[in-house]
Amino acid sequence: KKTIAGFMQLNNGVDYETVDNIPVDLIFALIVPEESTDEHLQILAMLAETLSNTETISKLRKSKNSAEIFTHLTNSQ
């Protein structure tokens, strides 16, 4: 009945044939109720903006625990 988001940082990146040829090591997942299309699109837009910031990506990769990760994801604007 509500949106749930998950984040994982892999110790070893996965070759995912990206444009920049950098292995994928940061993974996000969303579980969104079927009727929440607008919310889903808003979340994706926010994630795209947040993850386009190279400083935020660097901070995520250097994070030592989930509290630091949460801070970087929610205070990146």
Summary of the structure (lengths in Angstrom):
residues: 77
radius of gyration: 13.4
end to end distance: 27.6
largest distance: 37.5
contacts: 157
relative contact order: 0.17
helix: 43%
strand: 25%
